[in-house]
Amino acid sequence: MVSDHNFEELEAPAKTAEELHISVATLRKYSLIVEKVTGNKDYYERTKQKSRLYSAKDIEDLKAFRALSKNADLTLQEAARQIFAVSDKKIEEVKKAAKMQKSVATNTATVDADQVVKLLTMLQNTIASQNKAIEDLQKQVARVEAQNKKLIDRSHQLAEPESEDSKEKANNKDQEAAKEITEEQKSEQEAHEEILRKARENEEKRRKQQVEENIHRTLAQMQIRPKKKHHWWDRFFK
């Protein structure tokens, strides 16, 4: 194993094949079977160029593996399982572990994809909000500029000297306004005089009516005869 090879002298494939009395190609075939049976593709140490390296124990195991496959009438896989102490149960466990690792990797990739979608959605919403804010700001700036332009135009008009036509128009307006005020005052005076006249007429009518009532009352009083006064003794003379 990799951890067992630390601080050990490792042999190259050519030297190992020579010790096993097999070709380098056959050694590669045996090594692949061992890696498959153990479920560990890194069972052997490797160089930077990915070439396998073999320890003394690896070489002894391979010798026993080769001898067992020839003498016990076993397949290479069966011989490898016996030599490297790998049961069918262990193989299934290795397969399940590999499958689980693959499933975890898939789920992780799915979660990562979901997170990416959420981040992209948030980013799009942020960009949309920023665009809306920029649009509102541009509209506000346009309104302010329009107001400033009106104020500037107004100030220019006030600063310009009045022309003769403008003065004449202003004088005409003043005269018309004065005429309207005079007519309004005249109308108010006439209305006041009319009210006083009506009041005097009403007062005169009231006085005449009062005099007539007094005369009628006096005449009525003159026509009433006084009642004859009776004494208590008059009843004896009847």
VEXPAKOL-605968 format. One record per atom (N, C-alpha, C, CB): x, y, z; residue in one letter. Coordinates in steps of 0.02 Angstrom, whole numbers, plus 50000, padded with zeros to 5 digits. Atoms other than C-alpha are relative to their C-alpha. Glycine has a CB too. Layout:
// residues N
XYZA ...
This chain:
// residues 238
500424994150000M 500005000050000M 500445006150000M 499525000050061M 499624993950004V 500525018049984V 500335001650066V 499575005949978V 499734998349935S 500715020650171S 500554995250022S 499455000150052S 499505004949981D 501745004550186D 500655000949961D 499734993049988D 499414999450043H 502965010150053H 500465005650023H 499805001249929H 499594994449978N 503625025050150N 500674997550026N 499635004250054N 499325001549978F 505485024550181F 500244993149976F 500055000450076F 499785006450028E 505635008450076E 500325001349932E 499414995149994E 499704999650066E 506685005549923E 499514997249949E 500684996249996E 500505001950049L 505545004649772L 500344998349934L 499475005649990L 499725002350063E 505884995649610E 499575002349942E 500064992349999E 500344998050061A 505445001249434A 499674993849969A 500495003449951A 500345005750031P 504304990449325P 500474995149966P 499505002549949P 499555004550036A 505734983449221A 500384995450048A 500515004149958A 499645004049951K 506724977749373K 499544995050034K 500335004650053K 500485004549967T 505154970449456T 499804994349953T 499375004050021T 500185005250048A 504664961049297A 500564994949993A 499845003149931A 499425004550004E 506424953849289E 500014995250059E 500655004049996E 500005004349941E 506294947349468E 499444994949998E 499955004350063E 500585004550004L 504584939549431L 500054995349940L 499365004049997L 499905003950060H 505224932049268H 499395000649954H 500124992650018H 500564998650046I 503804940149170I 500175006449962I 499325000950039I 499894993950039S 503684954049043S 499705006050036S 499704999349929S 500274993849971V 503324972149086V 499255000549986V 500375006249972V 500724999850017A 501644970448996A 499604995650047A 499904997949927A 500355004549954T 501164955449104T 499975003050070T 500344993150003T 500004996749935L 501684965049260L 499465005550003L 500705003250014L 500524994850002R 500564979349207R 499314996850006R 500045004149934R 500645003549996K 499134966749183K 499854997750071K 499994993949953K 500095002149931Y 499394959449357Y 499845006050045Y 500634996350025Y 500094994049958S 499484976849434S 499295002749993S 500525005449981S 500694997650011L 497834981849354L 499494995650036L 499845000249925L 500465004649965I 496984966149423I 500015001350075I 500194992649985I 499944998649928V 497654969849598V 499635006550018V 500745000550021V 500334993549986E 497044987949590E 499254999449995E 500265005449951E 500725000950009K 495334982249528K 499714996050058K 499864996549934K 500255004249946V 495134968649659V 500005003750067V 500434993650006V 499974996349937T 495684979849803T 499585006349999T 500735001950015T 500404993950005G 494654994349737G 500415006250012G 499434999850048G 499554994349987N 496165005749754N 500465000949940N 500414998950066N 499584998850059K 496885012949596K 500685002750017K 499655004749952K 499354997549977D 498305020349698D 500344994950047D 499915006850036D 499715005249957Y 498795003749775Y 500765000249998Y 499754993049979Y 499274999750008Y 500555005549706Y 500225007449998Y 500224996349936Y 499704993450005E 501685020449723E 500135001649927E 500675000450041E 499894997950069R 501945030549565R 500505005749998R 499345002149966R 499554994450011T 503225042349495T 499605006149975T 500564998149948T 500344994150027K 502825059949434K 499734998849930K 500485005949999K 500245001850066Q 502625052149262Q 499464994650003Q 500584997749956Q 500545004949990K 501275040349336K 500234992849989K 499425001649954K 499755006950007S 502395024949317S 500004996750069S 500724999949968S 500055003449936R 502125011849454R 500694998350028R 499584993549993R 499405002049964L 503445007949585L 499804994450048L 500335006050039L 500175006049961Y 503524991549683Y 500494999250057Y 499994993749955Y 499595001349941S 504134988149859S 500174992550002S 499645002250065S 499815007149992A 504904971649917A 499384995850017A 500544999150055A 500615003649983K 503234966449993K 499554999249939K 499625003650057K 500415000450061D 502324970649830D 500264994449955D 500005006849963D 499705005150044I 503534959449736I 499854993050027I 500765001149993I 500145006549970E 503294945049859E 499264998149989E 500165000050075E 500715001350011D 501384946749845D 499864998049928D 499585006150019D 500105001550071L 501474946549656L 500274993049984L 500345005349956L 499745006850010K 502564930749660K 499494994850024K 500674999150037K 500505004749973A 501274921949770A 499375000049957A 499835001850073A 500594999450043F 499864928349660F 500094996149936F 499855007449984F 499865003550063R 500684921349503R 500024992550011R 500665002549969R 499945007249986A 501074904549581A 499324997050015A 500474998850060A 500665002649982L 499304902549652L 499564999449938L 499675004550051L 500415000250060S 498494906449486S 500194994249955S 500045006649962S 499775005450043K 499554893149399K 499884993250031K 500745000949984K 500015006549968N 499544879249528N 499314998050027N 500494999850057N 500645001649969A 497794880449605A 499425000349951A 499865004850058A 500514999850052D 496854881749442D 499465005350016D 499664993149992D 500444994349984L 496114898649492L 500075005349947L 500155002950070L 499944994250045T 495724913549386T 500445005250034T 499305003049983T 499574994849973L 496834928649407L 499635004050054L 500245004649944L 500394996249951Q 495424937949498Q 499934996250066Q 499315001849972Q 500075004149940E 495134923449619E 500654999550039E 499744993049983E 499345000449967A 496984921649654A 500175006650033A 500544998149949A 499854993449971A 497134940349683A 499605001150064A 499845005549949A 500414999149940R 495684940149808R 500294996150059R 499284997749987R 499725003949945Q 496524926349909Q 500665003050024Q 500114992849978Q 499354997449981I 498254933849906I 499945006750036I 500455000749939I 500054993249972F 497704951549944F 499425000550050F 499905005149944F 500505000349946A 496364945850070A 499415004649988A 500335001750067A 500574995850018V 494924954149981V 499414995449988V 500145004449937V 500605004150007S 493194945950003S 499505003549954S 499684998550068S 500544997050042D 491634948449896D 499655005650038D 499504994649979D 500324994949960K 490874958050041K 500405006549999K 499904997650072K 499574994150001K 492354969650044K 499955003449933K 500734998150014K 500064997150067I 492194972049857I 499355004049994I 500024994649945I 500644996450002E 490354976749876E 500035006450040E 499444995550026E 499934993949959E 490804988850014E 500395005349963E 500344998450066E 499604995350038V 492114996649904V 499585003249944V 500624996649970V 500434997450053K 490844998149762K 499495004950027K 499654994249964K 500494995549970K 489545005749877K 500325006750020K 499684996750061K 499654993849980A 490815018049945A 500145004449939A 500654998350036A 499874996250061A 491285023049768A 499365003149973A 500324995549947A 500644997550024K 489455024749720K 499765005850042K 499484994449999K 500214994749955M 489085035049874M 500415006349989M 500074997750073M 499574994350013Q 490575046149840Q 499795003749936Q 500734997849995Q 500234997150063K 489945048849663K 499345003850010K 499924994649946K 500644996849987S 488185052849727S 500105006650038S 499544995450041S 499864993849962V 488875065449852V 500285005349954V 500504998650057V 499724995250047A 489875073549714A 499475002949955A 500554996649958A 500554997650043T 488315074549605T 499565004950037T 499584994149974T 500424995549959N 487275082049746N 500345006650013N 499824996750066N 499624993849989T 488645094449783T 499995004449938T 500724998450019T 500024996150062A 488685099449601A 499325003149990A 500174995549940A 500694997450007T 486775101349603T 499905005950047T 499494994650015T 500074994549952V 486835111949761V 500385006249976V 500264997950069V 499614994450026D 488205122449686D 499635003449943D 500694997749978D 500374997150057A 487155124849529A 499415004150025A 499754994449953A 500564996249972D 485645130149633D 500245006550031D 499634995850053D 499734993849971Q 486715142549728Q 500195005049946Q 500604998350044Q 499814995550055V 487375149449565V 499395003449971V 500384996149945V 500624997150026V 485595151749501V 499735005450046V 499474994549989V 500244995149952K 485085160649661K 500425006349999K 500004997050071K 499564994250002L 486605171849654L 499885004149936L 500744997850003L 500144996450062L 486255176049472L 499345003850004L 499994995149941L 500654996649993T 484435180049514T 500075006250044T 499484995250031T 499904994349956M 484965191249658M 500385005649963M 500394997950063M 499614995150037L 486225199749544L 499575003649949L 500594996649965L 500454996950048Q 484905202749410Q 499525004850034Q 499614994649962Q 500454995549963N 483705210049539N 500365006350022N 499704996350061N 499614994249978T 485075221349605T 500125004749942T 500664997850031T 499874995950059I 485505227349430I 499365003649979I 500264995749942I 500644996950018A 483645230549393A 499845005850047A 499444994850001A 500144994749951S 483465240649554S 500465006049987S 500104997450072S 499544994650014Q 485015250749513Q 499815003849936Q 500724997349994Q 500224996750062N 484395254149336N 499395004450013N 499844994949946N 500604996149983K 482715260049407K 500195006450038K 499504995850042K 499784994249962A 483595271549531A 500345005049955A 500474997850057A 499664995550046I 484685278649392I 499495003649956I 500504996249957I 500514997050042E 483155281649282E 499615005550038E 499504994749975E 500354995049960D 482235290649423D 500445006150012D 499784997050068D 499544994549989L 483775301149458L 500075004349938L 500684997450022L 499964996350063Q 483915306049275Q 499385004349989Q 500104995249941Q 500624996150006K 482085311449273K 500005006050047K 499394995650014K 499984994649952Q 482345321749429Q 500485005549978Q 500214997450070Q 499514995150025V 483895330149355V 499705003949942V 500644996449978V 500324996650057A 482905334049196A 499495005250024A 499664995049954A 500494995249973R 481515342249299R 500355006150030R 499564996750053R 499634994449970V 482775352749396V 500305004549947V 500554997350047V 499714996050055E 483635358149236E 499475004249966E 500354995549949E 500554996250031A 481965363249160A 499795005950044A 499404995449986A 500184994649954Q 481525373449315Q 500535005550000Q 499894997350071Q 499464995150001N 483225381749314N 499985004149936N 500684996550006N 500044996450064K 483015386249130K 499455005250002K 499884995049942K 500554995249995K 481335394449166K 500195005950043K 499374996650029K 499794994649955L 482085404449309L 500505004649965L 500314997250064L 499514995950036I 483535410149200I 499675004349947I 500544995549967I 500364996150050D 482375415349059D 499605005650032D 499524995549960D 500394994849965R 481285424749183R 500455005650024R 499634997050060R 499544994849977S 482785433849255S 500255004249942S 500604996850037S 499794996150059H 483345438849080H 499455004849978H 500184995249942H 500554995650019Q 481625445849042Q 499945005950048Q 499344996249999Q 500044994549952L 481635456049202L 500595004849992L 499994997250071L 499414995750007A 483385462549166A 499975004249937A 500624995749999A 500044996350062E 482935468648990E 499635006650010E 499664995949945E 500354993549993P 482465487448977P 499334999949963P 500445005849973P 500664999850030E 480665491248937E 500015004149936E 499485002850049E 500054996450063S 480305496548759S 499435005050004S 499904995149940S 500544995050001E 479165511048711E 499324996649996E 500095004849940E 500645003550005D 477805498848663D 499794997150067D 500044994449947D 500165002949934S 477945490348831S 499765005450047S 500614996450029S 500204994549956K 477845507048921K 499295002349983K 500495005949995K 500664997750021E 476335512348817E 499464995050022E 499985001049924E 500485005149978K 475465495848852K 499895000350075K 500244993049980K 500074999549928A 475835497849036A 499585006050020A 500695000450034A 500394994049985N 475135515549036N 499264998949984N 500265006149960N 500705001450018N 473565509748946N 499674995650052N 499974996649931N 500285004449949K 473335496049073K 499865003950064K 500474994250015K 500114996049940D 473545508649215D 499395004449993D 500625004250016D 500584995750011Q 472275520449137Q 499354996050003Q 500065003549932Q 500605004249998E 471035506449111E 499834998050072E 500094993749956E 500115001949931A 471275500949290A 499725005850040A 500644997550033A 500264994149965A 471005518849353A 499285001449981A 500445006249985A 500694998950023K 469445520549247K 499524995150032K 499964999449923K 500435005049969E 468755504349315E 499895001650074E 500314993049994E 500074998249929I 469095510249493I 499525005850008I 500685001850030I 500454994249997T 468225527049459T 499284997949989T 500215005349949T 500685002250014E 466705518549384E 499734995950059E 499984995849936E 500225004149943E 466645506449529E 499825004550059E 500554995050021E 500154995349946Q 466735520849654Q 499355003749986Q 500575005050009Q 500624996550019K 465365530049558K 499404995550011K 500035002249926K 500555004749990S 464265514649561S 499844999250074S 500164993249968S 500105000749928E 464525512849747E 499665006250029E 500664998850036E 500314993849976Q 464065531249776Q 499275000349980Q 500385006149973Q 500705000050023E 462495529749671E 499584995150041E 499964998349926E 500375004949960A 461985514249766A 499875002650070A 500394993450004A 500084997249933H 462265523249932H 499445005350000H 500665003150025H 500524994950005E 461195537949876E 499314996949991E 500155004849943E 500645003350011E 459825526249818E 499744997150066E 500064994549947E 500205002849935I 459815517749988I 499735005550046I 500594996450034I 500234994449958L 459665534650078L 499325002549977L 500525005849998L 500644997650027R 458245539949962R 499444995350021R 500035000649924R 500515004849980K 457285523949997K 499855000550074K 500234992949983K 500104999449928A 457555526250183A 499575006050017A 500685000550036A 500394994049987R 456875543950178R 499274998949979R 500295006149961R 500695001350022E 455345538250079E 499634995650050E 500004996749930E 500315004549951N 454995524450202N 499835003750065N 500454994150015N 500124996149939E 455165536450349E 499405004649991E 500635004150019E 500564995550014E 453965548650267E 499344996250000E 500105003649933E 500615004150000K 452695534950236K 499804998050070K 500104993849957K 500145002149931R 452845529150416R 499685005750040R 500634997650035R 500284994249964R 452515546650482R 499285001549978R 500455006349989R 500684998750024K 451005549250370K 499524994850027K 499984999949923K 500435005449975Q 450295532550424Q 499845001050074Q 500324993249989Q 500104998849928Q 450535537050607Q 499515005750012Q 500675001550034Q 500464994249993V 449655553950585V 499294997849985V 500215005849953V 500675002350018E 448195545650498E 499704995650054E 500014996249934E 500255004349946E 448045532750636E 499795004250060E 500534995050021E 500184995749943N 448025546550768N 499345003649988N 500565005250014N 500634996450016I 446645555950677I 499414995350006I 500035002949928I 500545004849996H 445565540450661H 499844998250072H 500174993749961H 500105001749930R 445805536450844R 499625005550036R 500674998650035R 500334994349967T 445275553950897T 499265000449980T 500355006749981T 500694999850023L 443705553550790L 499594994550032L 499964999449923L 500355005549968A 443225536850862A 499845001550072A 500414993649995A 500124998349930Q 443405543151037Q 499455005350008Q 500655002550032Q 500514994649996M 442295558351001M 499314997149989M 500145005549948M 500665002850015Q 440865547250940Q 499754995550056Q 500044996149937Q 500225004349945I 440765536651100I 499635004250052I 500614996350033I 500394996449950R 439345542851220R 500174997350069R 499244999449986R 499855002349932P 439655542551406P 499394996750030P 500235006050044P 500555003649968K 438585530251507K 499725004050059K 500234993150024K 500344996549946K 437265537351630K 500164996650066K 499245000349990K 499815002649936K 437795535451809K 499384998950043K 500505004850036K 500565001749958H 436525526851925H 500205000250073H 499724993149982H 499884999949928H 436335529652112H 499624994450032H 499795006750031H 500315005649965W 435795516652239W 499285001350018W 500394998350062W 500704998649979W 434225525752285W 499515000249943W 499975006650037W 500464999650057D 433555526152109D 499524994049997D 500415000449934D 500435005850003R 432805508752132R 499365000950039R 500374994150024R 500614998949961F 431515515652259F 499495004349963F 500185003350067F 500454995550036F 430795527752133F 499724996849938F 500355006349982F 500275003250060K 430425515151999K 499324997450014K 500464994449977K 
